[in-house]
Amino acid sequence: MIGSISRASHYIGGEWRQGSDASPAEIVNPATSEALATVSLAGHDDVDAAVAAASAAYPAWRRTPPQERIQHLFRFKQLLQDHADDIARITTMENGKTLVESRAELQRGIENVEVACGIPTLMQGYNLEDVASGIDEIMIRQPLGVTAAITPFNFPAMIPLWFLPYAIACGNTFILKPSERVPLTALKLFELLEQTGLPKGVVNLVVGAKNAVDALLRHPNVRAISFVGSSPVAKYIYSEGAAHGKRVQCQGGAKNHVVVMPDADLEMTAKIVSDSAFGCAGQRCLAVSTAITVGDASRTFPAAITDLASSIRVGNGLDNNVSMGPVITAASRSRILDLINRGVSDGGRLLLDGRDAPIDNSKPGNFLKPTVISGIDPGSDLTTTEIFGPVLSLREAADLDEAIDIIAGNPYGNAASIFTSNGSAARKFRYEAPAGNIGVNIGVAAPMAYFPFSGWKDSFLGVLHGQGRDAIEFYTDKKVVVERWPKEWSRRF
């Protein structure tokens, strides 16, 4: 057991404090079902205190020059690198993913800290002299005020770092509400932030459930909300936040497709698709959920992907020879099993059945093995349901046009990839595929930190995405100044 941290579940105004909710949450290792820690959840009063602390810190922080603000981020980046192994171990213990996956996740988060350190350049405005005779016009960017992010369980280190570095570098103050299922990684991040010398109240952490979320959404002093999670919750966050006058960006769910063309390199494609579908136990918003085989690829790809998936070793992510960990909770495991069973009922044929496969593990964790299913009736709602587990569905298409039509018929639009050696097919796919993140011979089209993490249709609600220049736009207001200084005025002094 990592230990009870109920006395230090929240970081508010530069101080660690216990939450006011009377019902503590037990954090459980999904690989062993062992309790890791107990955290006291935040209530309405804790959120009010966090917003008050952020509001009090904002005027001075907003007036701190950008070059001085980013010095704290430079120190934070170094601390993240120095403590990378500790952070990865905590992430693996509370989330279940492998240590390799946890280290890679943190590295993508660190890249966002690096990009945010460029704020003195990225936050610059523009100007034009003589928009009319003797009149100049200037556009400047200014911070919003108090901002907040509500983040999910599947990437407890990376996703908070999609938002926090940009928000504070732009001069805002910030409140993080991580998933109450995996708060230990966030607590570690804030222990390191405390060491950077940030003024009290610039960053705040509240670990809570829906009541904490609602308090943030409705608080009049919170200017902007960022969210990553399921589409139903994203729609709630977006509508509720907008109803209370907030700027909102919501990354929702996904049903990502890859198209496998007949001319694709079979060995490479199967390996990449397997890593994408079953990495992190399928619990990522860019995981491949459906592979569409075109033409002759329908004869060769199913056997290749099934062979690879069957060799994946499942177990505790802390073990070096394990390549896939458990799903997050027993309830998630049951939900995924129900969806697999529905797929079979809807005409699906299990090419690889991971439901009851034995796991070489001494503890009763939330394990499933990779599952590959083909032949589900196209009319089944399972073709549009986000499974969020280690399950890959196979569909067939006569040509690329039909494959793109299948993708277009899906309500989500987070990511889509094509595997081909034909440049014309790749360009057509890039041009026509209705998704915000496109991969060409790439299984997980995850944008680098200096590009926006895009998403279309039900996968994203808002205008400005996370990361890169979009983050700067989201966390700042534009102010246009029009100036005239007649010469005759200067003679008066």
N, C-alpha and C positions, 0 to 999 in steps of 0.2 A: 504493500500500500504506500503510495507517495505521501499520504498524510492528510489529515484534515486541514483544510485551508479556509474554513468557514469564517475565521477572523479576518481574512484578507481576500475576500471574493471580489472586491470592487476597489477601483483606484479613482478617487474623486478629489479634485482640488489639491493634488500632490500628496494625498494621504491614503493609506490602505484602511478599508473599513468593512465591517460586516453588513450584510444586507438586512433589510427590514422585513422581508417575507418570512413568515413563520415556518414555511415548508422547505427544508434544505433539499438539495438535489445530490444524488449519489452518482459519481462519475465511474463508469464501469468499463473495464478493458474488454472490447468485443471479441478478443481472441481467447480469453481465459474465463470470462464472466466474473473476474475478481474486482472488488471495489478498489479504485485508485485514490479517491478523495471524496470529501463532502463539501459542497459549496452552498453558501447561503444566497438565495436568489434575491434580486433587486425588486423592490416594490415601487410604488408611485413616488414615495418620498425620496428614494434613492435617485431616481431619474431627475426629480426636481432639483436635488442637491447637485447632481452632475451638470445640469443645464445652468444652474446659478454659478457654479465654479467656472464653467466655460465662458459664460457671459461676463463675469468679472475679469477674467484674464484677457478677453478679446481686445479692449482698447489699447493696452500696452503692446500686445503681440502684433496687432495690426500695424502699429507704428514702428515696429522693429524692422530695420532694413532687411530686404531679402537675403543679402549676402551674409548677414548675421543669423537669420533664421536657418539657413541651410547648414550652418556649422553643426547644429544639433543632429541633422540627418547624416552628415559625414561620420560623426561619432557613433550614431546608431548603426550605420552600415558595418562599421568595424566590429561593433559588439555582436551583431548578428553573425558575422563570419567567425568570430572567436568562439561563440557558443553554439555553432551550427549543429554539432553532434548532440548536445544536450536538447536542443529544440526538436531535432528530428526524432530523438528517442521518445520525448513526451508526446509528439504527434502520433507516432506509431502506437504507443500504449493506449491513447484515448480514442484514436480513429481506426486503427487496425491495419492501415496500409504498410507496405514494407519500408525498411529503413532507406533503401535506395529511392523509393518514391517520395518519402518525407524529405530527404535531402534535396531532391530535385525541385520539390514544391517550394522549399525555402529559398533556393537559388532564384527562382522566378520572382519571388517576393522581393529579394534584395535588388534585383534589376530595376524594380519600380522605385526603390529608394534612390538608386543611382540616377534615374531619369529626373526625379523630383529635385535633385540637387542642381539641376539646370534651370531652376525657376528664374534667376535674374535675367536669363535670356528668354525663356519660354513665356514669361508673364508680360513681356514688353508689349506696348501698344503701337500706334502709328500716328503720323501727323501729316498735314499738307498745308503749306503756306499759301496765302492768297487764294483762298476759296472764293473770295470776292476781294475787291480792292482794299488792301490793308487789313484783311481779316484772315486769321489762321484757325485751323480746326485740328483738334487733338482727340484721339481715342485712348483712354487709359483703362486699365483693369484694376479693380479693387476687390478685396475679399468680401465674402457674404456676411460672416459672423459665426454663429454656432452651427456646426454641421455634425451629421451622425451617419453611421453605417451599421446595418444589420446583416450579419454574415452567417454562412451555413456551416454544417459540420464537415463537409467533404474536403475542404482545403483550409484548415484552421490557421495556418501560417501565411499562406500566399494571399488569400482574398482580402483580409484586413489591410494588407500592404498594397492592394489596388487603389486604396482610398486615402488612408491616413497620411502617407508622405506628401501627396499632392495637396491635400486640404491644409495642412499646417504650413507647408512651404509657401502657399499662396497668401498666408496671413490669417487663415481661419483658426478657430479652436474646434476641437473634435471630440466626439463621444463614440466609442465602439460598444456595440451590443453583440457579442459573439453568440454562437449557438450554445445553449445551456447543456447540450450533449458533450461538447468538447471545449470547455473553457480554459483548460490547463495550458494549452499553447499560448493563448492570448495573455494569460497571466504572466507567463514567462516573457513574452514580448514587452509587456509593460514594466516588468522588473528591469529590463534593459533600457527602455525609454527613460525610466527614472534616473538612470546613471548618466544620461546625456546632458543633464543640467537644464532641461526645458523648464521654463517658468511654471509654477503651480497653476493648474487649471487649463493649460493648453491642450493636454490630452487627458481623457477620462475613460474609464472602463466600468460598465455595468453588466453583470451577468444575470440575465433574467429571461422570462418567458413572454407570453403574449401581453401580459399587463404592462411589462416594461416597454414593449414595442408600441403599444397604444399610447403610452405616456409620451414617448418621443414624437409620435406622429401628430399628437394634438397639442404639444407644447408650443405656445406662441413665439417663443424665442429661438426655436430651432428653424433655421432657414432652409436646410437641404438634407435630404435623406437618400442614401445609397442602399441598395438591397441586392442580394444574390440568394436564390432559392427556387422553390417550385413555382410554376406559373400561376396556380390559384392564389398562392400567398402574394406573389408579385402583383397580381391585379388588385388585391385588397390593399397592399401597401401603397400602390400608385394612386388609387382612387381616394383613399383616406388621407394620404399626404397632400394630394392636390386640393382636396376639399378644405384643408386647413392652410392653404396658401403657400405650400412648400415646393421647392424645386426637387424633383424626384427622378431617379434613374433606377430601373428594376430589371435585373437579369433573371429571366425565368428558366423554365425547363427546356428539354430538347428531345428530339428523336432523330439523331444524326444518321445520315446515309453515306455509304461509299459505293461508288460505281466501279465495278471491275470489268474492264474491257478485255476482249479476246487477246489483244496484243500486249497485255500487261505482263511484266516479269512475275511469273507465278510464285516462285520461292520468296522473293522480296515482298510481294504484295501480301501473301499469307502471313508472313512474319509481322509486318507492320499492322495489318488489320487485327491480328491476334493481340498484339500489345495494346492497341487502341481499345478494343472491345473488353478486354479482361484486366487491363491495368487498373490499379486502385479498386479492384473488384467491380469495375463498371460504374463506380459511384463518382462520375465526373460529368460535367455538362457538355464536354466535348468528346465523350466516349462514343465510338461507333456502336449503333444499335441495330442497324439493318444494312446488310451488304446486298447490292443489286448486281447480279451477274448478267452480262450481256453476251448473247450468242454462245459461242463455244466455251466461254468461261464457265458456263453453267455445268459443263461436264467435268471440269478439272478443279475448280476452286473449292467446292464443298469438301472433297476428300482432303485437300491440302490444309484447309483451315481446321478441320476436325482433328486431323493428325497432330497439328501443333497444339491446339487447345487441350487435347487429352494429356499432353506431356507437362502441362503447367503444374508445378508443385504448390499446393495450397496449405497454409498453416499460419503460425504466429509470425507476424511481420518482423519480429526481432531476430528470427533465425536467418542466418546468412543464405541458406540454400532454398529459402522460400521465395516464390515470385508472385504470389497473390495471397492477400490476407482475407479476413472475414468481412462481412457487411456490418454496418454500424450497430444494429440492435437485433434482438430476437424478433421483434415486430417487423422489421424490414425483411428479415429472412422469410418469415411467414407470408408477407405480402408478395415477395418475388416468387415463392413456390406457388402461390395461388395463381399468379399471372402465367407461369409456365403451364400449369394444369389447364388454364383457360385456353392457352394456345393450342394444346393438344386437342381439347374439345372443339376448337374452331378449325380443325382439319390439319393441324401441324404435325410434322413427323420429326421426332427427336433423333438427330444425327449424333448427338452427344448429350447424355443425360447426367447432369451434375446435381440432381436433387438429393439423392440418398447415398452418394458416393462416400465411402469412409475416409476420414481425415486422420492422418498420422499425427495425432496431438493428444496429449494427456488431459487437456482441459476442455470443458464443454463450451466452445465458442460458437459464434454465429456464422458458421461456415457453409458455403456452397461451392461446388466446383463449376468450372465453365460449362455452359450449356449452349448447344447450337441446334436451332430448330428451323425447319423449312416447311413450305407448303401451307402456311397459315392463310386462310381465306382472306383475300384483299379487302373484303367488306367488314372483316372483324375489327372492332374498335381497338383490339390489341395492336394493330398496325400503327396506331397513332398514340398509344399509351406509353408514357415514359416509364420503363421498367426500373432503371437506376440500379442495376445489378449485373452480374456476369453472364448476360444472356445475349446471344447474337442471333438475329433472324435473317434468313436468306430468302431473297425474292429473285425472280427472273424477268428479264426484259429482252425483247427482240432486237432493239437497237438503242442508241444513245438518246434519241428523242423520247422513247417510251420511258427510259430510266429517269430522265429529267421530269417527265410528267408525273411519275410516281413521287418524286421529291416535292414537286409543286403541290400535290394533293395533300401533303402533310401540313397540319396547322403550325408546326414549329419551323423555325428557320435559323437555328443557331450555327450549324456547321454542315458542310458536305464536302466530300473528296472524290476524286477520280484517280484511278490507276490505269495508265496507258503509256505507250511509247509513241503515240501519234500526236503531234503538236496541234493539228487542226482540231482533233477531238478535245484536247485539253483547253484550247481557246474557246471553243463552243461552250464547254461546260462552265468555264470561268465566267463567260458572258451571260449565260442563261440560267444557271442554277440559282434558285431563290433562297439563298442563305447568306448570312452576314460574314461568315468565316469560311473561306474556300481553300481546300488543299488539292494540290496536284502531286500525286505520288507521295503524299503526306497523310498519315493516319489521324493525327491530332493537330488540326490547324489552329494552334494556339498562338495568337499574335505576341510578338515581343513587346516589352514594356513601352516602347516609344510608338507603338501603333495602338489604335483603339481596340478593345475587346468587343467586337461587333456582334450583332444578333438581330434577326428580323422576326416579323410576325409575332407569334405568341411567346417567342423566346426573349423578347425585350420590350419593355414599355418605357418610353422616354424619347429624348432627342439626342442627348450627349451620352456616350458610353464611358466606361472606365478606361483608365490608362492614357498615356500620351497626351496629345494636344486636346483631346476631348475632355480630359480631366481638368486641364487648366481652364477651359471654357466653362465647365460645370461649376467649378469652385470660385469663380470670379464674376462680378458684375461689370458690364461695360459702361463707362461714363464718357460722354462726348462733350468736349469743351470748345466753345466757339469764342474767339477773343478778337477784340479790336482795341488798339491803343493809339488814338489820334495824336499827332505831334503837338497840336495846340494844348492838349491836356498837360503835357510834360512841362510846358512853359509856366504853369501855375506854381511850380515848386522851385 
